[in-house]
Amino acid sequence: MVQVQSHVMERAADFAQLADRLERMASSIEETKDDATPGKLLQLAEKTRGAELNIAFCGHFSAGKSTMINTLLGASLLPSNPIPTSANVVKIRGGEKAARVYTHNNGVLTFDPDTEMEKLKQFAVDGDTVEWVEVSYPGTMLNEKASLLDTPGIDSTDAAHKIATESALHLADVVIYMMDYNHVQAEENFNFTKTLKDRGKPVYLVINMIDKHIDFELDFDSYKESVEEAFATWNIEPDGIFYTSLAEPDHEENQYEAFRALLEQLIADREKLVSKTVADAAEHLIEEHVQVLRRQNAAERQELENRLDELQLPALDSRDAGRVKNALQTAEEAASELASRVDKARKQMEKELAALLDNARLTYYSTNEAAEQYLESRKPGFKMGLFFSGKKTEEERARRLDVLLADLREKVAANLDFHFKELLSKFPEQFDLRDEAYHAAVYATTIEVTAEFLASHVKDGASTREYVMNYCSDISNGIKTEYRRAGLGLIDQVAALIRKQTEQESMALQKQLAVLRELMQIHARLGQLAAMEQAARQRLQAILREGA
């Protein structure tokens, strides 16, 4: 006995803890513009705290839901004929007699179920001013912890009826889906039942009014088989199917008693059912809240997506964020390459020019010998012969100068000038450029080795063999310096051509970049919206699962 009491207390604590979490979830989203989900969570919390079992009757408005509930309870508590259906959710529970009508504008109205039942039934069909009807009645299969919910017909032409039904499903632990024998294969039955199963609800099908069956047209076993096949085609696996008749209780196929026994067993298993279905309902309400957020973001999201469709680039799916990101990265790399193209090209050309000049050999043994003779003729006191020495000396000086000039000019022409012009003329081609004026300027370049040039590198007083070598090196470097200066000037011209080409490409690329950057901004905002919605989901799930 003590163990049973301990178990009950433990279950009560579990339900209380779960109810607290549901209330915290409701509180966490009250600041959003979601007007429905917090209220549903609070309703679910109240139901959970009492571990209350709700069995919802849904289905075709003419399937006999209200009559079935009245029969099961043994009391005429719901409107049936001649009133076709309830317009509100009507909740019936066990306990002391009481009736309450929750209105939209006038609060809660109370009635005496014994004397004012007809008035109560009128409220049950008033969908405009009434939100909810609740009746407590003793002496039925129900107790204070178990309720039956009668919902409006889902096929009603009044959209509010369907909304009323769907708005109560979060409180339903089990759904009894009733259908008229002749309307089983209505598409709305399949759609609604599949929705219930997708929400994780236990769903039992009740095919009512089987007294309409005419056996000689189709035997009943074949009819049942056709029903099961129809739901299987929609990938719907109900938790059970019952075939009933209230008009002919003795009908040989009537499973009313088995159906009633199922309900009694469900009520007996109340705590086990409620602990699972509440958690499932809470998960679904989390998704409902996320959908509310999505609807709130829908206008902005649609505007952003429309802009994505407006911003089109060749061979690019603007809706594919990954491809847009890759395209932007590629374009930015191309822009960076364009921005540095002139400098890179200049450095490349200067490097090639430097390599050419460094490898060009302008002085050989003959050059050294001629330079030595030339330098000797430049010494003070240099003199040729005894008679008429002044003239002979000048003639010898001129001869030695000509020999050195001829040698150097020959070496420069063969070892430098030819290769210099060949290299410089090919620079534009390396960058897909062609310019005849530049080509002509290259071949018009002339670096003249003159007597003045040779004289300018002579240092007075030098006479050693080492100095001769240094002198040859100086004039070689001097010639290369002139070629370097000329080469750099030509490189400037190529750089200017590249810059012009780059500016044209850059203009087109900048337009592309502007589109891609706007596309990325749009995708980033879409990502923010999705992340916000996902964060809301994760926050609520953390509260539900961990109390965090």
Sequence and secondary structure as in RCSB ss.txt:
>XXXX:A:sequence
MVQVQSHVMERAADFAQLADRLERMASSIEETKDDATPGKLLQLAEKTRGAELNIAFCGHFSAGKSTMINTLLGA
SLLPSNPIPTSANVVKIRGGEKAARVYTHNNGVLTFDPDTEMEKLKQFAVDGDTVEWVEVSYPGTMLNEKASLLD
TPGIDSTDAAHKIATESALHLADVVIYMMDYNHVQAEENFNFTKTLKDRGKPVYLVINMIDKHIDFELDFDSYKE
SVEEAFATWNIEPDGIFYTSLAEPDHEENQYEAFRALLEQLIADREKLVSKTVADAAEHLIEEHVQVLRRQNAAE
RQELENRLDELQLPALDSRDAGRVKNALQTAEEAASELASRVDKARKQMEKELAALLDNARLTYYSTNEAAEQYL
ESRKPGFKMGLFFSGKKTEEERARRLDVLLADLREKVAANLDFHFKELLSKFPEQFDLRDEAYHAAVYATTIEVT
AEFLASHVKDGASTREYVMNYCSDISNGIKTEYRRAGLGLIDQVAALIRKQTEQESMALQKQLAVLRELMQIHAR
LGQLAAMEQAARQRLQAILREGA
>XXXX:A:secstr
 HHHHHHHHHHHHHHHHHHHHHHHHHHHTTTSS SSHHHHHHHHHHHHHTT EEEEEEE TTS HHHHHHHHHTS
  S  TTS   SSEEEEESSS EEEEEESSS EEEE TTTSHHHHHHHHT TTTEEEEEEE SSSS  TTEEEEE
   TT S HHHHHHHHHHGGG SEEEEEEEGGGTT HHHHHHHHHHHHTT  EEEEEE GGG  TTTS HHHHHH
HHHHHHHHTT   SEEEE  SS TT TT  HHHHHHHHHHHHHTHHHHHHHHHHHHHHHHHHHHHHHHHHHHHHH
HHHHHHHHHHS BTTB TT HHHHHHHHHHHHHHHHHHHHHHHHHHHHHHHHHHHHHHH     HHHHHHHHHHH
HHTSTT    SSSHHHHHHHHHHHHHHHHHHHHHHHHIIIIIHHHHHHHHHHHHHTT   HHHHHHHHT      
HHHHHHT  TT  SHHHHHHHHHHHHHHHHHHHHHHHHHHHHHHHHHHHHHHHHHHHHHHHHHHHHHHHHHHHHH
HHHHHHHHHHHHHHHHHHHHH  
